[in-house]
Amino acid sequence: MALIFSLIMSSVGFAYFVYGKKTVEFLFLVVGLALMIYPYFIQDIVISMVIGVLLVIAPFALKAVI
């Protein structure tokens, strides 16, 4: 289960990274890198899911505030 979730989060991170690079959106670029890297360091699946969901939502929430 953890392996599948980390694969999904890394795929979303790659999509964010490519989008950020194409549109020169620094926020999406950084969050994409974070989504690709963080599964290597977090072992607990629940904490990994929480961090993943927060990172996926972060660019949209921060864009709405800024």
C-alpha positions in Angstrom: 0.0 0.0 0.0 2.8 2.4 0.9 4.6 1.7 -2.3 1.6 2.4 -4.4 0.8 5.6 -2.6 4.4 6.8 -2.9 4.3 6.0 -6.6 1.1 8.1 -7.0 2.6 11.0 -5.0 5.8 10.9 -7.1 3.7 10.9 -10.3 1.7 13.9 -9.1 5.0 15.6 -8.1 6.4 15.0 -11.5 3.4 16.5 -13.1 3.6 19.6 -10.8 7.3 19.9 -11.6 6.8 19.8 -15.4 3.9 22.3 -15.1 6.0 24.6 -13.0 8.9 24.4 -15.4 6.7 25.0 -18.4 4.8 28.0 -17.0 7.7 29.3 -14.8 5.7 28.9 -11.6 8.2 28.6 -8.9 5.7 27.3 -6.3 4.6 24.3 -8.5 8.2 23.6 -9.2 9.2 23.4 -5.5 6.1 21.5 -4.5 6.7 19.0 -7.3 10.2 18.4 -6.1 9.0 18.0 -2.6 6.3 15.5 -3.7 8.9 13.4 -5.6 11.4 13.4 -2.7 9.4 13.1 0.6 8.2 9.5 0.2 11.9 8.3 0.5 12.1 9.8 4.1 8.6 9.1 5.6 7.9 5.4 6.6 4.5 5.7 8.2 1.7 5.5 5.7 -0.7 7.7 7.6 1.8 10.5 8.0 2.8 10.1 4.4 -0.8 10.4 3.2 -1.3 13.6 5.3 1.8 15.2 4.0 1.0 14.2 0.5 -2.5 15.6 0.5 -1.2 18.8 2.1 1.5 19.2 -0.5 -1.0 18.6 -3.4 -3.3 21.2 -2.0 -0.6 23.8 -1.0 0.0 25.5 -4.4 -3.7 26.2 -4.9 -4.3 27.4 -1.4 -1.2 29.6 -1.4 -2.1 31.1 -4.8 -5.6 31.9 -3.4 -4.0 33.7 -0.5 -1.3 35.6 -2.4 
